[in-house]
Amino acid sequence: MSASGETSMGHRGGPTPERDESRLTRRRFLTTAASVVGAVGVGFAAAPFLGYMEPSRRTVAQGAPVDINISKLEKGQKITVQWRSKPIWVVRRTKSQLATLPRMDPRLKDPDSSEPQQPPPMQTAKGWHNEARAVDPEYLVLVGICTHLGCIPEYRPRDKAGDLGANWLGGFFCPCHGSQYDLSGRVIDGSPAPLNLPVPPYFYSEKQVVRVGVLADGTGSNWTPAVW
């Protein structure tokens, strides 16, 4: 058979290397497409289960209690979590930081936390340390919102930038309008902010777990401060 015959025979449907390659490519495409569709289907099927495992955003926004494990929080360190869509700070204060609190009293607007910036039952509860504004003096729990116009203050345990003056003993500084708070969240006199930073309702559900959003007796979940 001539060379032209072989070519003609291939065009009539006979097997050729080109046709085999075309069929193989098409088979690969269909297999890949089926795999992708299958994977997408599995993803959609799994989505409801994955979503069920995550906390409901609506529940969190409505103020459901939040547990904070503080077992790995180092001295002098601050962590932030969300409660009622607000930043909650937990600061593990050092002994030297706690020692600054009495020295700050003459410079504060409300050193005894007389204004209702913390749930009243907390201030009368056994073990509450008024100067430290905490159940356990070592761990400070605050709502991290400036009481002036709602900005987020910075944690400034030291004045590295040199912009807070020689009398700065550590605390929180609001960069928006310059409000200053000590290491208990008490507002320093001369600041635009009128009140101390809020202390949310909380208790220790375990030795190193802080439950924010409710008191130990189940009350306090609807509490709000005079100013956030």
N, C-alpha and C positions, 0 to 999 in steps of 0.2 A: 504494500500500500504506500502511496506517495505521501510525501510530507504534507501536501495540501489536503490529502484525504484525512490524515490524522487530525489536522486542525479543524476540518469540517465536522468530523465525528465528535470532536470535543464540544463544539458549539451546539450540536444536536442533543446534548444531554449526557454525554459520557463523562466519566470521572476524569478530572484534571486537577493538578496541584492547586490551581487558583480557586476552583470550586470547593475543594476540600477545606481550604483555608477560610473561605467565606462562610461555610457551614459551621466551622469550628468557632469562628468569631461570633456568629449569631447565637450559638448555643451558650457561649460564655456570657453574652449580654443578658440573655433570658435568665440564666442562673443567678447572676449578680442582682438583677432587678428583683427577682423573687426573694432573695436574701434580704435586700434593703426593705422591701415591703413588710417582710416578716419581722424584722427588727423594729420597725416603726410601730407595728401592731403590738408587739410586746411592750414597747415603751409606753404606749397609751394605756395598755392594760395595767401596767405597774403604777402609773401615775396616781390613781386614787389611793393606793396603799401607801405610797411614799408620802403623799399629802396628809394622810391620816396620822402618820408618825410624827409630823411636825406640829408645834403648838399653833393654835388658831390665832391669826393676827387680830381678829376681832376680839377674841378672848383676852389677849394681851392688852389691847387698846382699852378694853373696858375695866382693866385694873385687876386682873387675876393675879394672885400672889406669885412671886418669882423667887426661886431658891438660888442662892449664890454660894458656891463652894469656895471657902477662903483658905483651904488647907495649903495651897501653894503660893499664897500671897506673901511676898517678902516684906521685911520691915522697911518702911519709908515709901512703899509702892502703892499706887492707886490703880484700881480697875474700874471699868464702867460697864453697866448693863442697862437694859431698858425695862421700865415699868410705867404703865399708862402712857407709853410713847415718850417718856421723859428719861433723861440720863440719871442713873443712880450711881453714885460713887461709893466705893468702899476703900478707905485708906487705912493701912496698917501703920499706926504711928509708933515711932521709936520713943525710948525713954527721954531722950533729949528734946524731942518735939513736944511731948506731954509736959515737960518742965517749963516750956515757954508760956503755957496757958495762964497761970496766975500773973505773970508779968504783963500780960496783955490787958487784963481787966480795966485799968484806968484809961485805956485808949479806945474802949469799945462803946458803941451806942446802947447795946443791951447785953451786958456781960452775964446776967443771970437768966437769959432766955425767957424773960417775962412775957414777951409777945408770943401769941400762939403759932409759932413756926415749927411746932412738934406736937404730936397728939398729947393732950393733957394727961391721960393715964400713964404715959411713959415717964413723965416727970415725977409722979408720985409713986411709981412702982419700985419695989425693993430692988436695990442694985443699980438704979439709975445714977449716973454721975453727971451732975448738972454742968459743971465746968467743962467736962469732956464732951457733953451732949451725946452720951452713948451708954448702952447697956454694959458693954465691956470697954473700958477706957482705951484699950489698945486699938480697937477697930471703930473708926468713924464711918457712919452711913449717912449720906446726904443726897438731896436732890440737887443736881448740878446746874441750877438755873439762877442767874443773877436776879435779885429781887428789885432791881431798878427797872430795866426794860426787857428782861428775858434773854439776855445773851448767855453764852456758856463761858464761865470763868476758866482760867488756866490754873493748874496745880503748880505752885511755885514754892517748893520746900526750901529753896535757896534763891538768892538774887544773883544768878549767874550773869544776867544782862546788865546789872548795875543800875537799873532804872527805878528801883523801888525804895531807895534811900538806905541810910545806915541803920535805921531802926527796924528794918524788915526782919522779922523772926521766923518767917515761913507762913504759908497759908495759900490763899486763892486770890487771883488778880483777874478782874474783868477787863479785857482789852478794849471793849467798846467805849466805856466812859470812865474807866479808872477806879471802879469800886474795888475795895480790898476787904478781905476776910481773913481771920486767923485760922489756925489749924483745927478749930472746932466749927468753922463756918460762921463765926460771929462777925458781924460787920464792924469795920473799924471806923471810928468817928472821922467825919470829913468826907466820907464816901457818898456818892449820889444815891446808892442803894439805901432804902429806909430800914430794912429788916435783915435778920440773920438768914442764912441759907436754910431751907426746910430740912427737917429730919423726918423721913417717912415712917409710917408704922412698920415695925419689924420686931422679930424675936429670933432666938436661936432654936430652930427645929431639931438640930443635932449640934454636937460640940463645935463643929467647924462648918456649919451650914446656916447662913442667914436667910430667913424667909421674909421678904419685903412685900408689903401690901396688906398686912393684917397683924394684929397683936396676938399674943399667946392665948388669950381667952376668946379669940374669934371675932373680936370687935375691931373697929378702926378701918375697915375696908373702904368706907365712904368718906374718910377724913380728907379735908383739904386745908392747907395753911392759909394765912391771911393774904400772902402774896407768894406766888411761885417764883 
